[in-house]
Amino acid sequence: MPTEEALERLRAGHKRSKPDACTPATSQDLIRSLASEGQHPFATVITCSDSRVAPEILFHCRLGDIFTIRAAGNVLSDIGMGSLEYAVDHLHTPLILVLGHTGCGTVQSACHPGHHCHPALQALLDKITPAVRKAGGQTDLAEDINIENTMREILAYAPFQAHPEIIFGAKYDIRTSEILYLKSFDSAHQIVTSAWA
């Protein structure tokens, strides 16, 4: 599947999704098919662990359609990057989407440091700190920059340096269930923002 077709499929699915949806469409036949024939996701989504952000529901997809990599603050660790490499190299997903969201508690924590936390959580917050500094401590802007930083981190990783056209970013509004914008790389590897729809 071409990258643009995969992106259009996410857009169309988001239009069909309902704010009150509880679960994506599944069936026993689909579950048996995925178990016997394997998965063939058309997109890899890197998103936050926040329970309000569920890509399969947001994009109205079935089980097996999206390979999801989740970490608080939609940041990537070495393990997350390895998962991403697996998705692209072995599952052949033609699209990578970094999906941030409004009201991200992890970004808010990075914007307001001072409380004691254990080393693992501190390491996660440290990944977001550059976005916070660039945003001057403004949470909404830090969320946006954090999405861009994750996109740049993917592009800097050797297996993806030649494929900026498959890397996108977007931000989900937890209050309205809307995707606020789409980010992509231009020919000079600069990030540009456009409308999602």
C-alpha positions, 0 to 999 in steps of 0.5 A, spaced: 500 500 500 502 506 498 504 511 503 498 516 501 493 511 501 495 509 508 494 516 510 487 517 506 485 510 510 486 513 517 483 520 515 477 516 512 477 512 518 477 518 523 471 521 519 467 515 520 469 514 528 464 516 533 466 520 540 462 515 544 465 508 540 467 503 545 471 498 541 473 497 534 469 492 530 471 485 531 469 478 529 471 471 531 472 470 524 477 476 524 480 474 530 481 467 527 484 469 521 489 474 524 491 468 528 492 463 523 494 468 517 498 473 521 498 481 521 498 486 516 497 493 519 497 498 514 500 504 519 504 504 525 502 509 530 507 512 535 502 515 541 501 516 548 500 511 553 494 515 555 487 511 556 483 516 552 488 515 546 486 509 542 488 509 535 484 503 533 478 507 535 480 514 533 481 511 526 475 506 526 480 500 524 479 493 525 484 489 529 490 487 525 490 494 521 494 498 526 501 497 529 501 501 535 507 503 539 505 506 546 509 510 551 507 516 556 508 522 552 509 519 545 516 518 546 521 513 543 526 509 547 531 504 544 526 499 545 520 503 541 525 504 536 526 497 535 519 496 535 518 501 529 524 498 525 520 491 526 514 494 523 517 497 517 522 492 515 518 486 517 511 488 517 512 493 511 507 498 514 508 504 509 506 509 514 509 512 520 504 517 524 507 520 531 500 521 534 500 526 540 494 529 544 492 535 548 492 535 555 498 530 556 500 529 563 507 527 561 508 533 558 505 537 563 509 534 568 515 536 564 513 543 564 512 543 571 518 540 574 520 540 582 517 533 585 521 527 586 521 521 581 524 515 580 530 514 575 525 511 569 520 516 570 525 522 570 529 519 564 522 519 560 521 526 562 528 528 560 526 526 553 521 531 553 525 537 556 528 540 550 521 541 547 519 544 554 525 549 553 523 551 546 516 552 548 518 556 554 514 552 558 507 553 555 504 546 555 500 546 548 506 548 544 511 543 548 506 538 546 506 540 539 514 541 539 514 534 542 511 531 536 516 534 531 522 532 536 519 525 535 519 525 528 526 528 527 528 522 532 525 517 527 528 521 521 535 521 524 535 513 525 539 510 519 533 505 517 529 511 516 533 517 513 532 515 506 524 515 507 522 522 510 515 521 506 513 516 510 513 519 517 508 524 519 505 527 526 498 529 528 495 531 534 488 529 537 484 533 541 481 529 547 475 534 548 473 534 541 475 527 538 478 531 532 485 531 529 487 538 529 493 538 524 498 534 520 505 534 520 510 532 514 517 533 512 518 537 505 524 536 500 529 540 505 527 535 511 523 541 514 517 540 518 511 543 515 504 543 518 497 542 514 490 541 515 488 533 517 482 533 513 
